[in-house]
Amino acid sequence: MTARIYRPARNAMQSGKGKSKQWLLVHEQTEAREIEPLMGYTTSGDMLQQVKLSFETLEEAEAYAKKNGIPYRVQPVHEATDKRVNYSDNFKSDRKTSWTH
């Protein structure tokens, strides 16, 4: 029953960074999922998969895991690089690719 502590990446469909500043503690899957025969739903007996705790800092998340005796691993943060592009760059005379339309 190990846990993973990570900071989620921003949504690729949005330009903002909402829900990507907090650290999450999520329990790893301990039991395989199976298909429920009557209705065809995917089920699992592991209820800890549904628990997702959020913390302001990495230190708070680690302290919580240590206090409750939860073995954990920290996933490193991947910072995205901003690519600034101006509309006027489309019309530069020294473009690296040719203007096709």
N, C-alpha and C positions, 0 to 999 in steps of 0.2 A: 504494500500500500504506500508507494512513494508518491510524492507530489512534485509538480513542476511549477516553478515560479518564473514568470516572464512578464514582459511588457508588450502588449499587442501592437502590431503595426497599424498604421492608419488605413482607412478604407480606400482602396484604389479607385473607387467610383466618385469620391468626394475630394475636394481640395483642402478641407479642414483637417484638423488633427484631433477631433473629438474622440473620446473613449480610448485614447492611446497614451495618456499621461499616467495612468494608475498601473500598479503592478497587480497581477492576478496570481492566485494560488489555486491550481486545479489538480485534482487527484487523477493519477494515471489509471487506465483501465486494468482491472484485475480479473475480470471474468469476460469470456467471449460473448458477444451478442448472438442471439439466435432469432429465428423467425417463429413467431407464435402461430401454431397451425390453424387455429380457428379463423382469425381475422387477417392474418398475414402481416401483422405489425412486427417491427423489430423490437425485441425486448432484451433486458438484461437484469439480473438480480443484484447488480452492484449499484447501490443508491448513491455512493460517493461521487459517481461521475456527474451527477446533477449539481453538485456543490461547486460554486465558483466564488471565491472570496476576493475582494479587492482591497488594496492597501495604497496609501499615498507614497510610501517609499519602499525600497528593497529591504532596508533594515527592519522595518515593521513586519514585513512578510516573513523574513527569516526568524525574527524573534517569536512570532506566532507559531511557526513550525517547530522551533526548538522547545517552546513552552509546552506544547501539546504532544511532543514526542513523535512528530511526523517526519520520517526521512524525506529529504527533498533534494532537488537539483535546480540550479539556476541557469536559465537559458539566457545567453548574452543578448544585449540589445543591438539591433541593427538599425542604425540611423540612415535614413534615406537622404540622398543628395538632391538638392533643389537644382533644377535646370531652368534657368531664366532665358526665355525666348521672347523677343519683341516682334511685333507684327512687321516692322520695317525691315527686319532681317530677311524677309522673303524677297525683297526687291534689291538687295545689294548686288553690285556688279561683280564682286569677288566670291560669289557663292560656290561651294564645293560641288554641288549637284546642279544639273541643268534645270531650267524652268520649263515645265512640260505643258502648261496650259495657259 
